[in-house]
């Protein structure tokens, strides 16, 4: 029975800790979120283009080597 009480109190403390941490969250403004999202999209696009270029160069090189 003591283990159940201990588990119950630990669970309650855990829930209180989560609530306290959630109060400390600072959310970005709408403009900050939009800027960050656009930055991620642009960087992802550039990286995808780079990888596509590298893939094409390797495919061309292997085609010349084996072909």
Beta strands, then each sheet from edge to edge (+ up, - down):
end
